[in-house]
Amino acid sequence: MGLTGRLSDHDLTALFQRLTGRDWRQVHRRHAFAGGVAPDGRRRFGAVRETIMAVLEQAGCELRVRDIQQGVEELLGEPVSRSSVKAYLRRDARRRTPLFENRGRRGYRLRR
């Protein structure tokens, strides 16, 4: 039994017809950001790690976390959380093949 006249919902009928039709089109999305910070505040993957490595390589000796963090901010040109720098250094120094060496109070250095 089909509904007609007053009892039918024309808006709902039109919606169902659009949903069951085969002419769907995907919304065009912009490409991901090329560099720097994304519109939602995220940096590209690995940007902080690469910058930490560059800071330690330029120094050529061990640096404390605050000095590394300051160098990362200077190279990136924006603030970086000290806790994220510290966490990356600690985590990577404990890997099976670490990139950094923890030198205790003297700080971290790039492992060669």
C-alpha positions as CSV (number, residue, x, y, z in Angstrom):
1,M,0.0,0.0,0.0
2,G,1.5,3.3,-1.0
3,L,0.9,6.6,0.7
4,T,-0.4,9.4,-1.4
5,G,-1.7,12.9,-0.9
6,R,-1.7,14.3,2.7
7,L,-0.2,11.2,4.3
8,S,3.0,11.0,2.2
9,D,6.2,12.9,3.2
10,H,7.5,14.4,0.0
11,D,10.8,15.6,1.6
12,L,11.5,12.1,2.9
13,T,10.6,10.5,-0.5
14,A,13.0,12.9,-2.3
15,L,15.8,12.1,0.2
16,F,15.4,8.3,-0.3
17,Q,15.4,8.7,-4.0
18,R,18.7,10.6,-3.8
19,L,20.2,8.1,-1.5
20,T,19.2,5.1,-3.7
21,G,20.4,6.8,-6.9
22,R,23.8,5.9,-8.4
23,D,25.0,9.4,-9.1
24,W,26.9,9.9,-5.8
25,R,29.9,12.3,-6.0
26,Q,32.6,12.5,-3.4
27,V,33.4,15.9,-1.9
28,H,36.6,17.3,-3.3
29,R,39.1,17.7,-0.4
30,R,42.1,19.9,-0.4
31,H,45.5,18.2,-0.4
32,A,47.4,17.9,2.8
33,F,49.5,20.9,3.9
34,A,53.0,21.1,2.2
35,G,55.0,22.1,5.3
36,G,54.8,24.0,8.6
37,V,51.8,23.6,10.8
38,A,48.5,22.2,9.6
39,P,45.3,24.2,10.0
40,D,44.5,22.1,13.0
41,G,47.8,22.8,14.7
42,R,49.7,19.6,13.9
43,R,53.2,19.6,12.4
44,R,54.1,17.1,9.7
45,F,55.2,13.7,10.9
46,G,58.8,13.5,12.1
47,A,59.4,17.3,12.0
48,V,60.4,17.5,15.6
49,R,62.6,14.4,15.4
50,E,64.5,15.7,12.4
51,T,64.9,19.1,14.1
52,I,66.2,17.5,17.3
53,M,68.8,15.6,15.2
54,A,69.8,18.8,13.4
55,V,70.3,20.7,16.7
56,L,72.5,17.9,18.1
57,E,74.4,17.5,14.9
58,Q,75.2,21.3,14.8
59,A,76.2,21.3,18.4
60,G,78.6,18.4,18.0
61,C,78.5,17.7,21.8
62,E,75.9,16.8,24.4
63,L,73.2,19.3,25.2
64,R,70.6,19.5,28.0
65,V,67.0,19.2,27.2
66,R,66.2,22.9,27.6
67,D,69.0,23.8,25.2
68,I,67.8,21.2,22.6
69,Q,64.2,22.5,23.0
70,Q,65.4,26.1,22.5
71,G,67.3,25.1,19.4
72,V,64.3,23.2,18.0
73,E,62.1,26.3,18.5
74,E,64.6,28.5,16.8
75,L,64.9,26.2,13.8
76,L,61.1,25.6,13.5
77,G,60.3,29.2,14.2
78,E,57.4,28.3,16.6
79,P,57.0,27.1,20.2
80,V,57.5,23.5,20.9
81,S,56.6,21.7,24.1
82,R,59.6,20.8,26.2
83,S,57.7,17.7,27.3
84,S,57.4,16.4,23.7
85,V,61.2,17.0,23.1
86,K,62.0,15.3,26.4
87,A,59.7,12.3,25.7
88,Y,61.2,11.8,22.3
89,L,64.7,11.9,23.6
90,R,64.0,9.4,26.4
91,R,62.0,7.1,24.2
92,D,64.6,7.0,21.4
93,A,67.6,6.6,23.8
94,R,66.0,3.3,25.0
95,R,65.4,1.8,21.5
96,R,67.2,-1.3,20.3
97,T,69.3,0.9,18.0
98,P,69.1,4.4,19.6
99,L,69.9,7.7,17.8
100,F,70.6,9.5,21.0
101,E,72.8,8.8,24.0
102,N,71.7,9.9,27.5
103,R,74.8,11.3,29.2
104,G,73.1,11.9,32.6
105,R,73.3,15.5,33.9
106,R,75.3,16.5,30.9
107,G,72.4,15.9,28.6
108,Y,71.9,14.0,25.3
109,R,74.2,13.6,22.3
110,L,73.7,12.2,18.9
111,R,74.9,8.6,18.7
112,R,77.3,8.0,15.8
